[in-house]
Amino acid sequence: MKSPVDKLLEKNRELSHSEMMKVSSHVQRNERESDWIINTLTLEGHDVPFRFKRKKSYRNLKGARINLTYYAGVENIAGFSIEVMNVVRIKVA
């Protein structure tokens, strides 16, 4: 029987999955126009931020090992294009 991650990866070819990644930084902030909380993670060995949204705040993940399913995206901030990883699924390992 296939795991939920395998099913997601089969449906969406642009998704990537990483396991046992160590979180070096975790920041949560409220989005201005809505009641979503934006979580931004940085992982050891990666220069790209990983982002996900939740309605409720998430526990602090700094120093934790996590499994992530994500896809690459580009965000324009002040005229600069910045690569961002959009998290679809996150689980503490």
C-alpha positions in Angstrom: 0.0 0.0 0.0 1.3 3.4 -1.0 2.0 6.1 1.6 0.2 9.5 1.4 3.5 11.1 0.3 3.9 8.6 -2.6 0.3 9.4 -3.7 1.0 13.1 -3.7 4.2 12.7 -5.6 2.5 10.6 -8.3 -0.3 13.1 -8.8 2.0 16.2 -9.0 5.3 15.8 -10.8 6.6 19.2 -9.6 6.5 18.2 -6.0 9.6 17.3 -4.1 10.0 15.4 -0.8 12.8 15.6 1.8 13.2 13.6 5.0 15.1 14.2 8.2 15.8 17.9 7.5 17.0 19.9 10.5 15.3 23.3 11.1 17.7 26.1 11.8 15.1 28.9 12.1 11.3 29.1 12.4 9.3 32.3 12.3 5.5 32.8 12.5 3.7 36.0 11.5 0.1 37.0 10.9 -1.0 37.9 7.4 -2.4 41.4 7.3 -5.6 40.9 5.2 -6.7 37.6 6.6 -6.5 35.4 9.8 -3.8 33.1 8.3 -0.5 32.6 10.1 2.5 32.4 7.7 5.3 30.1 8.9 8.8 30.5 7.4 11.5 27.8 7.9 15.1 27.8 7.1 16.8 24.4 6.9 20.5 23.5 7.5 22.3 23.3 4.2 19.7 25.3 2.3 19.6 29.1 1.5 15.9 29.0 0.4 13.1 29.8 2.8 10.3 27.2 3.1 6.8 28.6 3.7 3.4 27.3 4.7 0.2 28.8 6.1 -2.0 27.7 9.0 -5.1 29.1 10.7 -3.5 28.4 14.2 0.0 28.9 15.3 2.4 26.0 15.1 4.8 24.9 17.8 8.4 26.1 17.5 10.3 23.8 15.2 13.8 25.2 15.7 16.2 22.3 16.0 13.6 19.7 15.1 14.0 17.1 12.3 11.1 17.3 9.8 9.8 15.6 6.6 8.7 18.0 4.0 6.7 17.8 0.7 7.0 21.1 -1.2 7.3 22.8 -4.6 9.5 25.6 -5.9 8.1 29.0 -6.5 9.2 32.6 -7.1 8.1 35.6 -5.2 8.7 39.3 -6.2 9.7 41.6 -3.3 10.6 45.2 -4.0 11.4 44.3 -7.7 13.6 41.4 -6.8 12.8 37.8 -7.7 13.3 35.5 -4.7 13.1 31.7 -4.8 10.7 30.3 -2.2 9.7 26.7 -1.4 6.0 26.3 -0.8 5.3 23.5 1.7 2.3 21.2 1.0 2.9 18.7 3.8 5.0 19.0 6.9 5.6 16.3 9.6 8.0 16.1 12.5 10.2 13.1 12.0 
